[in-house]
């Protein structure tokens, strides 16, 4: 146990109050120093604000006369611009008046010049015009007379040729002698023509076949105005030209009839050429009456010859005069050998296909004609498998040259 020191507790208790009095005196001295510092800052801030306000006021006083001066200058410039514009308008108006007066003066001078032309000169000029007019009329009359004479000579020659119409009839069998009876290169060839094509459905059905069938397309008419478009679907096609029949009531529009003038026939062929660009082959729709008339047939073939279009006789009558008309004009004569679907029965159509193949093998070439019947399409689909063995089914352009 440590010994107690006397007076230690008293000393400690006595010294404590001394420290507290010192601290309090320090705090009071610090507080006394802070108060004058805060007052000074406030005073300085107020002084700065007052000075700034005074400077701002001075600036405003200086800027106001400058702004007034600027506004005055701007107003003066605007006024000057208006004055310049007015001056320009006045000058332009003066120039317009001067130009107008000059134009009037020029017009007056021209008028005076015309007035100075003497009546004698005008009469002389008028006389020359009249002479030129009379000369032109005379030349035109002479040319027209020559043209009429030439047309009359052509018509006379045509009439004379037409009078030499044959007095006998023909058939497909009698025409056989017109073929070479020599098989073309590659063997016998058969061309199948499908008449009466006039709709997209028929054309599409025809394109489904694997054999080459030549479409013969009707010229445009009221019921089927866009048949010429169908020709663009095929590399080779024909036009199926309506001709007058002997006994047929459902005649197509624009059918050519016996006795039609050469001008009418010529215009009909021109219309077809215009509708079917590049057409090369035509065969007849009906036409037993027309093709029996030698004069009408001759006129048609003559126009086709001039148009470089080849005619294939559908041979709708055994009295057809197409052969003789062709020979008169120095043309080949191609014709139909077999109608495939006179009877719309699949079995009978297949039998007629076999007949057409036999004719091709015998004569070297043959032409068969059919129509877009449902039974015909069915028969052709069956036949294309093996019915054409020994012959080549071709488009009509590959066979025409083998006719005499």
C-alpha positions in Angstrom: 0.0 0.0 0.0 1.4 3.4 -1.1 1.7 6.2 1.5 -0.8 9.1 1.2 0.6 12.5 0.5 -0.7 15.3 2.6 -2.4 18.1 0.8 -2.5 16.4 -2.6 -6.3 16.4 -2.7 -6.5 20.0 -1.7 -4.0 21.1 -4.2 -5.9 19.5 -7.0 -9.2 21.0 -6.0 -7.7 24.5 -5.7 -6.0 24.5 -9.1 -9.2 23.6 -11.0 -10.9 26.9 -10.7 -7.8 28.7 -12.1 -8.0 26.8 -15.4 -11.7 27.6 -15.9 -11.2 31.3 -15.4 -8.5 31.4 -18.0 -10.6 29.6 -20.6 -13.5 31.9 -20.0 -11.3 34.9 -20.5 -10.0 33.5 -23.8 -13.5 32.9 -25.1 -14.6 36.4 -24.2 -11.6 37.9 -26.0 -12.3 35.8 -29.2 -16.0 36.8 -29.2 -14.9 40.4 -28.8 -12.7 40.1 -31.9 -15.4 38.5 -34.2 -18.0 41.2 -33.8 -16.0 44.0 -35.4 -15.0 41.7 -38.3 -18.6 40.9 -39.3 -19.7 44.6 -39.3 -16.8 45.5 -41.6 -17.8 42.9 -44.2 -21.3 44.1 -44.2 -20.3 47.7 -44.7 -17.9 46.8 -47.6 -20.7 44.8 -49.3 -23.1 47.7 -49.1 -20.4 50.1 -50.4 -19.7 47.8 -53.4 -23.4 47.5 -54.3 -23.8 51.3 -54.2 -20.8 51.8 -56.5 -22.1 49.3 -59.0 -25.5 50.9 -59.1 -23.9 54.3 -59.6 -21.8 52.9 -62.5 -24.8 51.3 -64.1 -26.7 54.6 -64.0 -23.8 56.4 -65.6 -23.7 53.8 -68.4 -27.4 54.1 -69.1 -27.1 57.9 -69.3 -24.3 57.5 -71.9 -26.1 54.8 -74.0 -29.4 56.6 -74.3 -28.1 59.4 -76.6 -26.1 56.8 -78.6 -29.3 54.7 -79.1 -31.2 57.9 -80.1 -28.4 58.6 -82.6 -28.6 55.1 -84.0 -32.4 55.3 -84.4 -32.1 58.6 -86.2 -29.4 57.2 -88.5 -31.6 54.2 -89.3 -34.7 56.4 -90.0 -32.5 58.6 -92.3 -31.3 55.5 -94.2 -34.9 54.2 -94.6 -36.0 57.5 -95.9 -33.1 57.6 -98.4 -34.0 54.1 -99.6 -37.7 55.1 -100.1 -36.5 58.2 -102.0 -34.2 56.0 -104.3 -37.1 53.6 -105.0 -39.4 56.4 -105.9 -36.8 57.9 -108.1 -36.3 54.5 -109.8 -40.0 54.1 -110.4 -40.2 57.5 -112.0 -37.3 56.7 -114.3 -38.8 53.3 -115.2 -42.1 55.0 -116.0 -40.4 57.6 -118.2 -38.5 54.8 -120.0 -41.7 52.8 -120.6 -43.3 55.9 -122.0 -40.4 56.5 -124.3 -40.4 52.9 -125.5 -44.1 53.0 -126.1 -43.8 56.2 -128.1 -40.9 54.7 -130.1 -43.0 51.5 -130.8 -45.9 53.6 -131.9 -43.5 55.6 -134.1 -42.1 52.3 -135.6 -45.6 51.0 -136.2 -46.5 54.2 -137.9 -43.4 53.9 -140.1 -44.3 50.4 -141.1 -47.9 51.4 -141.8 -46.6 54.3 -144.0 -44.3 51.8 -145.9 -47.3 49.6 -146.6 -49.3 52.6 -147.7 -46.5 53.5 -150.1 -46.9 50.2 -152.0 -48.6 51.0 -155.2 -51.8 49.4 -156.3 -50.0 48.2 -159.5 -47.5 46.1 -157.5 -50.3 44.5 -155.5 -52.1 43.6 -158.6 -49.0 42.1 -160.1 -48.3 40.0 -157.0 -52.0 38.8 -157.0 -51.7 37.8 -160.6 -48.6 35.7 -160.0 -50.4 33.9 -157.1 -53.3 33.1 -159.3 -51.1 31.8 -162.1 -49.3 29.5 -159.6 -52.6 28.2 -158.3 -53.9 27.4 -161.8 -50.6 25.6 -162.6 -50.9 23.5 -159.5 -54.5 22.6 -160.2 -53.6 21.6 -163.8 -50.7 19.4 -162.6 -52.9 17.7 -159.9 -55.5 16.9 -162.5 -53.0 15.3 -164.9 -51.5 13.2 -162.1 -55.0 12.1 -161.0 -55.9 11.2 -164.5 -52.7 9.1 -164.9 -53.4 7.4 -161.6 -57.0 6.6 -162.6 -55.7 5.2 -166.0 -53.2 2.9 -164.2 -55.8 1.7 -161.8 -58.2 1.1 -164.7 -55.5 -1.0 -166.4 -54.8 -3.0 -163.3 -58.5 -3.6 -162.8 -58.9 -4.7 -166.4 -56.0 -7.1 -166.1 -57.4 -8.5 -162.9 -60.9 -8.9 -164.5 -59.3 -10.7 -167.4 -57.5 -13.1 -165.1 -60.5 -13.6 -162.9 -62.6 -14.7 -165.9 -60.3 -17.7 -166.2 -61.8 -19.3 -163.2 -61.5 -23.2 -163.2 -64.6 -25.2 -163.9 -63.6 -28.2 -161.8 -63.3 -28.9 -158.1 -60.6 -30.2 -155.8 -60.2 -32.3 -152.7 -57.3 -33.1 -150.3 -56.6 -36.3 -152.1 -56.3 -34.7 -155.5 -53.9 -32.1 -154.0 -51.4 -34.9 -152.9 -49.6 -34.5 -156.2 -48.6 -31.0 -155.3 -46.2 -32.3 -152.7 -42.7 -33.5 -153.4 -43.3 -36.9 -151.8 -39.7 -36.6 -150.5 -39.2 -36.6 -146.8 -37.5 -33.4 -145.7 -34.2 -33.5 -143.8 -34.9 -35.3 -140.5 -37.8 -37.4 -141.9 -41.6 -36.8 -142.4 -43.0 -33.7 -140.8 -46.5 -33.0 -139.5 -47.9 -29.5 -138.6 -50.9 -29.2 -136.4 -52.9 -26.0 -136.5 -55.4 -25.1 -133.8 -58.0 -22.7 -135.1 -60.3 -20.3 -133.3 -57.9 -19.2 -130.6 -59.3 -16.1 -128.9 -58.9 -16.3 -125.1 -56.0 -16.5 -122.5 -57.4 -19.8 -121.2 -57.1 -21.4 -124.6 -53.6 -20.1 -125.1 -52.5 -21.3 -121.7 -54.0 -24.8 -122.3 -52.2 -24.9 -125.7 -48.8 -24.0 -124.1 -49.2 -27.0 -121.7 -48.8 -29.4 -124.5 -45.3 -30.9 -125.0 -45.8 -31.0 -128.8 -45.6 -28.0 -131.2 -49.1 -26.9 -132.1 -49.4 -23.6 -134.2 -52.2 -21.4 -132.9 -54.4 -19.6 -135.4 -55.8 -16.5 -133.7 -58.9 -14.6 -134.5 -58.5 -10.9 -135.4 -59.7 -8.5 -132.7 -63.5 -8.1 -132.5 -66.0 -6.6 -130.0 -66.3 -9.8 -127.9 -62.5 -10.4 -127.9 -60.8 -7.0 -128.5 -57.3 -8.1 -127.3 -56.6 -11.2 -129.3 -53.5 -9.7 -130.9 -51.9 -9.8 -127.4 -52.1 -13.6 -127.5 -49.7 -13.7 -130.4 -46.9 -12.5 -128.2 -47.2 -15.7 -126.2 -46.0 -17.8 -129.2 -42.9 -17.9 -131.3 -44.9 -19.0 -134.3 -48.6 -18.2 -134.9 -51.2 -17.6 -137.6 -54.2 -15.3 -138.1 -57.6 -17.0 -138.5 -59.2 -14.8 -141.1 -63.1 -15.0 -141.3 -64.3 -15.5 -144.9 -67.9 -15.9 -146.2 -69.4 -19.3 -145.9 -72.1 -20.9 -148.0 -74.3 -22.1 -145.2 -73.3 -20.5 -141.9 -75.4 -18.0 -139.9 -73.0 -17.1 -137.0 -70.8 -14.9 -139.1 -67.9 -13.1 -137.5 -67.5 -9.3 -137.6 -65.6 -7.9 -140.6 -65.9 -11.1 -142.5 -64.7 -10.7 -146.1 -67.5 -11.5 -148.6 -67.5 -12.4 -152.2 -67.7 -9.3 -154.3 -65.9 -7.1 -151.8 -63.7 -4.5 -153.6 -60.0 -4.8 -153.8 -59.8 -1.6 -151.7 -61.9 -3.2 -148.9 -59.8 -6.4 -149.0 -56.6 -4.4 -149.0 -57.7 -2.3 -146.0 -58.7 -5.5 -144.1 -55.2 -7.0 -144.5 -53.6 -3.6 -143.5 -55.6 -3.7 -140.3 -54.5 -7.2 -139.6 -50.8 -6.3 -140.2 -51.2 -3.3 -137.9 -52.7 -5.5 -135.1 -50.4 -8.5 -135.5 -46.9 -7.1 -136.1 -44.8 -9.4 -138.2 -47.6 -11.8 -139.1 -46.5 -14.3 -141.8 -49.3 -16.9 -142.1 -53.1 -16.7 -142.5 -55.7 -19.5 -143.0 -59.4 -19.1 -143.5 -62.2 -19.4 -140.9 -65.2 -20.9 -142.7 -64.9 -19.4 -146.2 -66.5 -22.1 -148.3 -68.4 -19.3 -150.2 -65.5 -17.0 -150.6 -62.8 -19.5 -151.6 -65.2 -21.0 -154.2 -65.2 -17.6 -155.9 -62.1 -17.3 -158.0 -62.2 -13.5 -158.5 -62.5 -12.9 -154.7 -59.9 -15.4 -153.9 -57.5 -14.0 -156.4 -58.0 -10.5 -155.0 -57.2 -11.7 -151.5 -54.1 -13.7 -152.4 -52.8 -10.8 -154.5 -53.0 -8.5 -151.5 -51.4 -11.2 -149.2 -48.6 -11.5 -151.8 -48.0 -7.8 -151.7 -48.0 -7.9 -147.9 -45.6 -10.9 -147.8 -48.1 -13.1 -146.0 -48.5 -16.8 -146.8 -52.0 -18.3 -147.1 -52.8 -21.9 -146.0 -56.1 -23.2 -147.4 -58.2 -24.7 -144.7 -60.0 -26.4 -147.6 -63.5 -26.0 -146.1 -65.0 -26.8 -149.5 -64.0 -29.2 -152.4 -64.7 -26.3 -154.7 -61.9 -24.2 -153.4 -60.2 -22.0 -156.0 -57.1 -21.2 -153.8 -54.9 -23.6 -155.9 -55.6 -21.9 -159.2 -55.4 -18.4 -157.7 -52.0 -19.3 -156.1 -50.6 -20.6 -159.4 -51.8 -17.5 -161.3 -49.8 -15.4 -158.8 -46.8 -17.7 -158.7 -47.3 -18.7 -155.1 -46.9 -22.0 -153.3 -50.1 -23.8 -152.4 -50.3 -25.2 -148.9 -53.5 -26.8 -147.6 -55.1 -28.8 -144.8 -54.9 -32.6 -145.1 -57.0 -33.8 -142.1 -59.5 -32.3 -139.8 -58.9 -33.9 -136.4 -62.1 -33.0 -134.5 -65.1 -32.8 -136.7 -66.5 -35.2 -134.1 -65.7 -34.2 -130.6 -64.9 -37.6 -129.2 -61.5 -38.5 -127.8 -61.3 -41.9 -129.4 -62.3 -40.6 -132.8 -59.8 -37.7 -132.6 -57.0 -40.1 -131.7 -58.0 -42.1 -134.9 -57.8 -38.9 -137.0 -54.4 -38.2 -135.5 -53.2 -41.6 -136.7 -54.5 -40.7 -140.2 -52.6 -37.4 -140.2 -49.4 -39.3 -139.2 -49.9 -41.7 -142.0 -50.4 -38.9 -144.6 -47.1 -37.3 -143.4 -45.2 -40.5 -143.7 -46.7 -41.1 -147.3 -46.3 -37.5 -148.6 -43.3 -36.4 -146.6 -45.3 -33.5 -145.1 -48.9 -33.0 -143.9 -51.1 -30.4 -142.2 -53.8 -31.2 -139.7 -56.3 -28.7 -138.3 -58.1 -28.9 -134.9 -60.0 -26.6 -132.5 -59.7 -25.7 -128.8 -62.3 -28.3 -127.6 -61.9 -30.0 -124.3 -61.9 -33.4 -126.0 -59.2 -32.2 -128.5 -56.9 -31.2 -125.7 -57.4 -34.6 -124.0 -56.7 -36.5 -127.2 -53.5 -34.5 -127.9 -52.2 -35.1 -124.4 -52.7 -38.8 -124.9 -51.2 -38.8 -128.4 -48.1 -36.8 -127.5 -46.8 -39.8 -125.6 -46.4 -42.2 -128.5 -48.8 -41.5 -131.4 -46.3 -39.4 -133.4 -43.6 -42.0 -133.7 -41.9 -41.8 -137.1 -42.8 -38.2 -137.7 -41.7 -34.8 -136.4 -44.4 -32.5 -135.1 -43.3 -29.0 -136.2 -44.7 -25.4 -136.4 -46.2 -24.4 -139.7 -43.2 -22.3 -140.7 -41.0 -25.4 -140.9 -43.4 -27.2 -143.3 -44.6 -24.5 -145.8 -41.4 -24.5 -147.9 -42.0 -28.2 -148.8 -45.1 -27.4 -150.8 -44.9 -26.6 -154.5 
